[in-house]
Amino acid sequence: MTEKPLILVTNDDGYQAAGLRKLVLLMKQLGEVAVIASEHPMSGMSHAVTVKVPLMPRLVAKEEEYTEWLTNGTPVDNVKLGKHTLLERKPDLIVSGINHGSNASINIIYSGTMGAVLEGAIDGIPGIGFSLDDYSPKADFSHVDDYVLRITKKVLTEGLPEGVALNVNFPKRSETPLKGIKVVRQAKARWVEDFEKRVDPFGRTYYWIGGVFENGDPRSDTDEKAMKEGYVAVVPVKIDFTDHQLIEKLTF
C-alpha cells in the first residue's frame, strides 16, 4: 500500500479555534494528520520563536492516522518541533489556519499563520496558509470546504517550487456563492496605527494599539480586489526578501 501523505496542521488562533477544527476535518480526508497547536492564541507572532523558556509539548490525542500535541510555543515553534522532534517522518505538507481574519496584503508580515508555512518553506516543505476575512470566534466556514480540498490536493499532487508557500484568503460568508479562485499579487496596502492612551487603576499609563486598514492599491490583480469581488485569493509567497533588481544598480 502507498503511504498516505503526512499533513502537519497548525494555526495561530490556538487549539480551540473553530478554523483549526474545520481544517483538521478536511485534512483527514486527504492523509495522515498531525496537529501541533498552541494552547493560547498567538496572533501577530509572525516568524517569532521562543528562546527564553523551554518548549513543553504535550501529546493529547493519538489515534490511527491522527495525532495532536499542544505546546506553549509560537506557530513557528510548532513547525520546528514537528520537523525535528515530534514527527517520525518529514511532513509532506504543512497547512495553517483556517485563520479568523484576513491575512491578505500587508497582513502576511504580521501573521503567525503564514509564519508557520514559511518556516516549512525554508526546508522545502510545501505549505498553505488559509484565512477567512471574518474575525469572529464563531465565524462561518461552511463555504470553504471544496476550495480548501481543491487547493490542497493540487499542492499534494504537484508540489510547489522550493522556498514558496501559498497565502489563501477567503471572503466572509455571504448569501452570494464564491465565484471561484484567482491567483493574484499581494495588494500594496497598510495599517495606519492608532495608540489609545489609557490609565490603569494604579494610575499607570499604558497604550492600547488599534488602527485602520488602508488599501490605496488601484490594480485589478490583487488579493484585496479578488476578495472584494467574491473570489478566493491565492498569492504565491516566498522567503527571499532580496530586491534582485536593485543589486546591480545600488553602489557605494
C-alpha positions as YAML, in Angstrom:
chain: A
units: angstrom
residues:
- id: 1
  name: MET
  ca: [0.00, 0.00, 0.00]
- id: 2
  name: THR
  ca: [1.15, 3.51, -0.78]
- id: 3
  name: GLU
  ca: [1.89, 5.51, 2.36]
- id: 4
  name: LYS
  ca: [-0.58, 8.32, 2.91]
- id: 5
  name: PRO
  ca: [0.83, 11.86, 2.88]
- id: 6
  name: LEU
  ca: [1.66, 13.25, 6.31]
- id: 7
  name: ILE
  ca: [0.00, 16.63, 6.80]
- id: 8
  name: LEU
  ca: [1.14, 18.88, 9.64]
- id: 9
  name: VAL
  ca: [-1.66, 21.20, 10.78]
- id: 10
  name: THR
  ca: [-1.13, 24.28, 12.93]
- id: 11
  name: ASN
  ca: [-2.56, 27.79, 13.38]
- id: 12
  name: ASP
  ca: [-2.11, 30.99, 15.37]
- id: 13
  name: ASP
  ca: [-5.57, 31.23, 16.98]
- id: 14
  name: GLY
  ca: [-4.97, 28.41, 19.45]
- id: 15
  name: TYR
  ca: [-6.05, 24.79, 19.54]
- id: 16
  name: GLN
  ca: [-9.70, 25.52, 20.33]
- id: 17
  name: ALA
  ca: [-10.30, 27.78, 17.33]
- id: 18
  name: ALA
  ca: [-13.16, 26.77, 15.04]
- id: 19
  name: GLY
  ca: [-10.99, 27.40, 11.99]
- id: 20
  name: LEU
  ca: [-8.37, 24.90, 13.12]
- id: 21
  name: ARG
  ca: [-11.02, 22.26, 13.78]
- id: 22
  name: LYS
  ca: [-12.51, 22.80, 10.32]
- id: 23
  name: LEU
  ca: [-9.08, 22.42, 8.71]
- id: 24
  name: VAL
  ca: [-8.36, 19.24, 10.66]
- id: 25
  name: LEU
  ca: [-11.60, 17.63, 9.47]
- id: 26
  name: LEU
  ca: [-10.79, 18.48, 5.86]
- id: 27
  name: MET
  ca: [-7.20, 17.27, 6.03]
- id: 28
  name: LYS
  ca: [-8.32, 13.93, 7.47]
- id: 29
  name: GLN
  ca: [-9.89, 13.29, 4.07]
- id: 30
  name: LEU
  ca: [-6.51, 13.63, 2.37]
- id: 31
  name: GLY
  ca: [-3.91, 11.94, 4.54]
- id: 32
  name: GLU
  ca: [-2.41, 11.21, 7.93]
- id: 33
  name: VAL
  ca: [-2.81, 14.28, 10.13]
- id: 34
  name: ALA
  ca: [-0.53, 15.59, 12.87]
- id: 35
  name: VAL
  ca: [-1.79, 18.65, 14.73]
- id: 36
  name: ILE
  ca: [0.72, 20.74, 16.65]
- id: 37
  name: ALA
  ca: [-1.09, 23.77, 18.04]
- id: 38
  name: SER
  ca: [-0.52, 26.39, 20.72]
- id: 39
  name: GLU
  ca: [-2.52, 26.34, 23.94]
- id: 40
  name: HIS
  ca: [-3.13, 30.08, 23.70]
- id: 41
  name: PRO
  ca: [-3.78, 32.45, 20.76]
- id: 42
  name: MET
  ca: [-0.59, 33.57, 19.02]
- id: 43
  name: SER
  ca: [-1.95, 36.09, 16.51]
- id: 44
  name: GLY
  ca: [0.56, 38.66, 15.32]
- id: 45
  name: MET
  ca: [3.56, 36.47, 16.15]
- id: 46
  name: SER
  ca: [4.81, 36.45, 12.56]
- id: 47
  name: HIS
  ca: [8.03, 34.35, 12.50]
- id: 48
  name: ALA
  ca: [8.72, 34.62, 16.24]
- id: 49
  name: VAL
  ca: [10.46, 31.75, 18.04]
- id: 50
  name: THR
  ca: [10.66, 31.00, 21.75]
- id: 51
  name: VAL
  ca: [14.17, 31.39, 23.17]
- id: 52
  name: LYS
  ca: [13.73, 32.36, 26.84]
- id: 53
  name: VAL
  ca: [11.62, 29.50, 28.17]
- id: 54
  name: PRO
  ca: [11.63, 25.75, 27.42]
- id: 55
  name: LEU
  ca: [9.16, 24.33, 24.94]
- id: 56
  name: MET
  ca: [6.91, 21.73, 26.54]
- id: 57
  name: PRO
  ca: [4.73, 19.87, 24.01]
- id: 58
  name: ARG
  ca: [2.03, 17.55, 25.36]
- id: 59
  name: LEU
  ca: [0.55, 14.65, 23.40]
- id: 60
  name: VAL
  ca: [-3.23, 14.94, 23.86]
- id: 61
  name: ALA
  ca: [-4.56, 12.58, 21.18]
- id: 62
  name: LYS
  ca: [-3.21, 9.53, 19.39]
- id: 63
  name: GLU
  ca: [-5.39, 7.56, 17.04]
- id: 64
  name: GLU
  ca: [-4.87, 5.70, 13.81]
- id: 65
  name: GLU
  ca: [-3.51, 8.23, 11.31]
- id: 66
  name: TYR
  ca: [-4.11, 11.12, 13.73]
- id: 67
  name: THR
  ca: [-2.02, 12.69, 16.49]
- id: 68
  name: GLU
  ca: [-2.34, 16.00, 18.31]
- id: 69
  name: TRP
  ca: [0.06, 17.95, 20.50]
- id: 70
  name: LEU
  ca: [-0.44, 21.14, 22.50]
- id: 71
  name: THR
  ca: [2.50, 23.44, 23.05]
- id: 72
  name: ASN
  ca: [3.44, 26.65, 24.82]
- id: 73
  name: GLY
  ca: [5.23, 27.87, 21.70]
- id: 74
  name: THR
  ca: [4.52, 30.01, 18.68]
- id: 75
  name: PRO
  ca: [3.28, 28.70, 15.31]
- id: 76
  name: VAL
  ca: [6.86, 28.66, 14.02]
- id: 77
  name: ASP
  ca: [7.97, 26.79, 17.15]
- id: 78
  name: ASN
  ca: [5.26, 24.24, 16.41]
- id: 79
  name: VAL
  ca: [6.54, 23.63, 12.91]
- id: 80
  name: LYS
  ca: [10.13, 23.36, 14.15]
- id: 81
  name: LEU
  ca: [9.06, 20.86, 16.82]
- id: 82
  name: GLY
  ca: [7.27, 18.84, 14.20]
- id: 83
  name: LYS
  ca: [10.17, 18.83, 11.76]
- id: 84
  name: HIS
  ca: [12.88, 18.00, 14.28]
- id: 85
  name: THR
  ca: [11.40, 16.09, 17.22]
- id: 86
  name: LEU
  ca: [7.73, 15.15, 17.34]
- id: 87
  name: LEU
  ca: [7.11, 13.57, 13.95]
- id: 88
  name: GLU
  ca: [8.60, 10.28, 12.87]
- id: 89
  name: ARG
  ca: [8.99, 11.44, 9.29]
- id: 90
  name: LYS
  ca: [9.18, 14.70, 7.39]
- id: 91
  name: PRO
  ca: [5.74, 16.19, 6.63]
- id: 92
  name: ASP
  ca: [4.66, 16.11, 3.01]
- id: 93
  name: LEU
  ca: [2.65, 19.27, 3.54]
- id: 94
  name: ILE
  ca: [2.13, 21.98, 6.16]
- id: 95
  name: VAL
  ca: [-1.24, 23.69, 6.37]
- id: 96
  name: SER
  ca: [-2.01, 26.54, 8.75]
- id: 97
  name: GLY
  ca: [-5.31, 28.11, 9.76]
- id: 98
  name: ILE
  ca: [-8.04, 28.48, 8.98]
- id: 99
  name: ASN
  ca: [-7.28, 31.90, 10.44]
- id: 100
  name: HIS
  ca: [-10.07, 34.00, 11.91]
- id: 101
  name: GLY
  ca: [-9.32, 37.18, 9.96]
- id: 102
  name: SER
  ca: [-7.73, 38.15, 6.67]
- id: 103
  name: ASN
  ca: [-4.04, 37.63, 6.01]
- id: 104
  name: ALA
  ca: [-4.13, 39.34, 2.64]
- id: 105
  name: SER
  ca: [-1.85, 42.20, 1.67]
- id: 106
  name: ILE
  ca: [0.49, 43.52, 4.40]
- id: 107
  name: ASN
  ca: [-1.13, 41.26, 6.99]
- id: 108
  name: ILE
  ca: [1.19, 38.45, 5.90]
- id: 109
  name: ILE
  ca: [4.08, 40.30, 7.57]
- id: 110
  name: TYR
  ca: [2.43, 40.04, 11.00]
- id: 111
  name: SER
  ca: [0.73, 36.69, 10.57]
- id: 112
  name: GLY
  ca: [1.65, 33.69, 12.71]
- id: 113
  name: THR
  ca: [-0.50, 31.64, 10.35]
- id: 114
  name: MET
  ca: [1.79, 32.48, 7.45]
- id: 115
  name: GLY
  ca: [4.94, 32.38, 9.57]
- id: 116
  name: ALA
  ca: [4.29, 28.68, 10.10]
- id: 117
  name: VAL
  ca: [4.11, 27.76, 6.42]
- id: 118
  name: LEU
  ca: [7.06, 29.97, 5.51]
- id: 119
  name: GLU
  ca: [9.08, 28.13, 8.16]
- id: 120
  name: GLY
  ca: [8.29, 24.94, 6.31]
- id: 121
  name: ALA
  ca: [9.29, 26.53, 3.02]
- id: 122
  name: ILE
  ca: [12.78, 27.10, 4.41]
- id: 123
  name: ASP
  ca: [13.23, 23.30, 4.44]
- id: 124
  name: GLY
  ca: [11.47, 22.76, 1.13]
- id: 125
  name: ILE
  ca: [8.18, 21.56, 2.62]
- id: 126
  name: PRO
  ca: [5.15, 22.78, 0.64]
- id: 127
  name: GLY
  ca: [2.83, 24.91, 2.73]
- id: 128
  name: ILE
  ca: [-0.56, 26.61, 2.54]
- id: 129
  name: GLY
  ca: [-1.91, 29.26, 4.88]
- id: 130
  name: PHE
  ca: [-5.71, 29.51, 4.88]
- id: 131
  name: SER
  ca: [-7.53, 32.58, 6.23]
- id: 132
  name: LEU
  ca: [-11.11, 33.84, 6.32]
- id: 133
  name: ASP
  ca: [-11.99, 37.53, 6.31]
- id: 134
  name: ASP
  ca: [-14.07, 37.18, 9.48]
- id: 135
  name: TYR
  ca: [-12.57, 37.84, 12.91]
- id: 136
  name: SER
  ca: [-15.46, 36.37, 14.89]
- id: 137
  name: PRO
  ca: [-14.69, 33.35, 17.09]
- id: 138
  name: LYS
  ca: [-17.96, 31.95, 15.70]
- id: 139
  name: ALA
  ca: [-17.08, 32.64, 12.06]
- id: 140
  name: ASP
  ca: [-18.96, 30.60, 9.45]
- id: 141
  name: PHE
  ca: [-16.55, 28.40, 7.46]
- id: 142
  name: SER
  ca: [-19.22, 26.41, 5.63]
- id: 143
  name: HIS
  ca: [-18.40, 27.87, 2.20]
- id: 144
  name: VAL
  ca: [-14.69, 27.00, 2.12]
- id: 145
  name: ASP
  ca: [-14.60, 23.18, 2.11]
- id: 146
  name: ASP
  ca: [-14.47, 22.48, -1.62]
- id: 147
  name: TYR
  ca: [-11.86, 25.16, -2.21]
- id: 148
  name: VAL
  ca: [-9.60, 24.06, 0.65]
- id: 149
  name: LEU
  ca: [-9.69, 20.49, -0.63]
- id: 150
  name: ARG
  ca: [-9.15, 21.52, -4.25]
- id: 151
  name: ILE
  ca: [-6.14, 23.72, -3.48]
- id: 152
  name: THR
  ca: [-4.62, 21.20, -1.07]
- id: 153
  name: LYS
  ca: [-4.99, 18.29, -3.49]
- id: 154
  name: LYS
  ca: [-3.23, 20.27, -6.20]
- id: 155
  name: VAL
  ca: [-0.29, 21.08, -3.94]
- id: 156
  name: LEU
  ca: [-0.04, 17.48, -2.71]
- id: 157
  name: THR
  ca: [-0.02, 16.25, -6.30]
- id: 158
  name: GLU
  ca: [2.13, 18.88, -8.00]
- id: 159
  name: GLY
  ca: [4.14, 20.38, -5.13]
- id: 160
  name: LEU
  ca: [5.45, 23.95, -5.03]
- id: 161
  name: PRO
  ca: [8.79, 25.48, -6.00]
- id: 162
  name: GLU
  ca: [11.34, 25.34, -3.20]
- id: 163
  name: GLY
  ca: [11.01, 28.28, -0.82]
- id: 164
  name: VAL
  ca: [7.42, 29.06, -1.89]
- id: 165
  name: ALA
  ca: [4.16, 28.78, 0.03]
- id: 166
  name: LEU
  ca: [0.58, 29.78, -0.77]
- id: 167
  name: ASN
  ca: [-1.35, 32.51, 1.03]
- id: 168
  name: VAL
  ca: [-5.04, 31.70, 0.55]
- id: 169
  name: ASN
  ca: [-7.73, 34.15, 1.69]
- id: 170
  name: PHE
  ca: [-11.50, 33.61, 1.64]
- id: 171
  name: PRO
  ca: [-14.14, 36.34, 1.68]
- id: 172
  name: LYS
  ca: [-16.52, 36.32, 4.61]
- id: 173
  name: ARG
  ca: [-19.54, 34.02, 4.21]
- id: 174
  name: SER
  ca: [-22.45, 35.75, 2.46]
- id: 175
  name: GLU
  ca: [-25.61, 34.87, 0.58]
- id: 176
  name: THR
  ca: [-23.67, 35.13, -2.69]
- id: 177
  name: PRO
  ca: [-21.67, 31.98, -3.52]
- id: 178
  name: LEU
  ca: [-17.94, 32.28, -4.11]
- id: 179
  name: LYS
  ca: [-17.15, 32.91, -7.78]
- id: 180
  name: GLY
  ca: [-14.01, 30.79, -7.95]
- id: 181
  name: ILE
  ca: [-10.26, 31.15, -7.43]
- id: 182
  name: LYS
  ca: [-7.94, 33.90, -8.60]
- id: 183
  name: VAL
  ca: [-4.15, 33.65, -8.44]
- id: 184
  name: VAL
  ca: [-3.09, 37.21, -7.78]
- id: 185
  name: ARG
  ca: [-0.46, 39.50, -6.28]
- id: 186
  name: GLN
  ca: [-0.25, 40.96, -2.79]
- id: 187
  name: ALA
  ca: [-2.00, 44.33, -2.59]
- id: 188
  name: LYS
  ca: [0.08, 47.35, -1.61]
- id: 189
  name: ALA
  ca: [-1.87, 48.32, 1.50]
- id: 190
  name: ARG
  ca: [-1.03, 49.09, 5.10]
- id: 191
  name: TRP
  ca: [-2.31, 49.53, 8.62]
- id: 192
  name: VAL
  ca: [-2.42, 53.08, 9.98]
- id: 193
  name: GLU
  ca: [-1.91, 52.55, 13.70]
- id: 194
  name: ASP
  ca: [-3.65, 54.39, 16.48]
- id: 195
  name: PHE
  ca: [-2.40, 54.11, 20.07]
- id: 196
  name: GLU
  ca: [-5.10, 54.86, 22.61]
- id: 197
  name: LYS
  ca: [-3.65, 56.25, 25.83]
- id: 198
  name: ARG
  ca: [-5.22, 54.80, 28.98]
- id: 199
  name: VAL
  ca: [-4.60, 54.78, 32.72]
- id: 200
  name: ASP
  ca: [-4.85, 51.63, 34.87]
- id: 201
  name: PRO
  ca: [-6.40, 51.52, 38.38]
- id: 202
  name: PHE
  ca: [-2.96, 52.21, 39.88]
- id: 203
  name: GLY
  ca: [-2.54, 55.41, 37.88]
- id: 204
  name: ARG
  ca: [-0.05, 53.95, 35.44]
- id: 205
  name: THR
  ca: [-0.19, 54.99, 31.80]
- id: 206
  name: TYR
  ca: [-0.47, 52.33, 29.12]
- id: 207
  name: TYR
  ca: [-1.36, 52.21, 25.43]
- id: 208
  name: TRP
  ca: [-3.81, 50.02, 23.51]
- id: 209
  name: ILE
  ca: [-2.99, 49.54, 19.84]
- id: 210
  name: GLY
  ca: [-5.67, 49.90, 17.20]
- id: 211
  name: GLY
  ca: [-5.74, 51.11, 13.64]
- id: 212
  name: VAL
  ca: [-7.40, 51.37, 10.27]
- id: 213
  name: PHE
  ca: [-6.57, 49.26, 7.23]
- id: 214
  name: GLU
  ca: [-5.93, 51.45, 4.19]
- id: 215
  name: ASN
  ca: [-5.81, 49.97, 0.70]
- id: 216
  name: GLY
  ca: [-4.84, 52.52, -1.89]
- id: 217
  name: ASP
  ca: [-3.81, 49.94, -4.47]
- id: 218
  name: PRO
  ca: [-5.79, 50.55, -7.68]
- id: 219
  name: ARG
  ca: [-4.54, 47.47, -9.51]
- id: 220
  name: SER
  ca: [-7.11, 44.89, -10.57]
- id: 221
  name: ASP
  ca: [-4.95, 41.83, -9.96]
- id: 222
  name: THR
  ca: [-4.54, 41.95, -6.15]
- id: 223
  name: ASP
  ca: [-5.71, 39.75, -3.31]
- id: 224
  name: GLU
  ca: [-7.80, 42.54, -1.79]
- id: 225
  name: LYS
  ca: [-9.54, 43.17, -5.13]
- id: 226
  name: ALA
  ca: [-10.23, 39.48, -5.72]
- id: 227
  name: MET
  ca: [-11.76, 39.02, -2.27]
- id: 228
  name: LYS
  ca: [-13.91, 42.13, -2.66]
- id: 229
  name: GLU
  ca: [-15.28, 40.69, -5.89]
- id: 230
  name: GLY
  ca: [-16.15, 37.37, -4.23]
- id: 231
  name: TYR
  ca: [-13.18, 35.22, -5.25]
- id: 232
  name: VAL
  ca: [-10.80, 33.08, -3.25]
- id: 233
  name: ALA
  ca: [-7.45, 34.91, -3.44]
- id: 234
  name: VAL
  ca: [-4.30, 32.80, -3.82]
- id: 235
  name: VAL
  ca: [-0.91, 34.52, -3.61]
- id: 236
  name: PRO
  ca: [2.33, 32.54, -4.05]
- id: 237
  name: VAL
  ca: [4.79, 33.93, -1.48]
- id: 238
  name: LYS
  ca: [8.48, 33.23, -0.89]
- id: 239
  name: ILE
  ca: [11.09, 33.63, 1.80]
- id: 240
  name: ASP
  ca: [13.62, 35.54, -0.33]
- id: 241
  name: PHE
  ca: [13.39, 39.22, 0.64]
- id: 242
  name: THR
  ca: [16.12, 40.30, -1.77]
- id: 243
  name: ASP
  ca: [15.38, 43.15, -4.18]
- id: 244
  name: HIS
  ca: [17.13, 41.49, -7.09]
- id: 245
  name: GLN
  ca: [16.60, 44.42, -9.47]
- id: 246
  name: LEU
  ca: [18.42, 46.79, -7.14]
- id: 247
  name: ILE
  ca: [21.53, 44.65, -6.70]
- id: 248
  name: GLU
  ca: [23.12, 45.80, -9.95]
- id: 249
  name: LYS
  ca: [22.00, 49.41, -9.52]
- id: 250
  name: LEU
  ca: [22.98, 50.00, -5.90]
- id: 251
  name: THR
  ca: [26.53, 51.29, -5.45]
- id: 252
  name: PHE
  ca: [28.51, 52.80, -2.55]
...
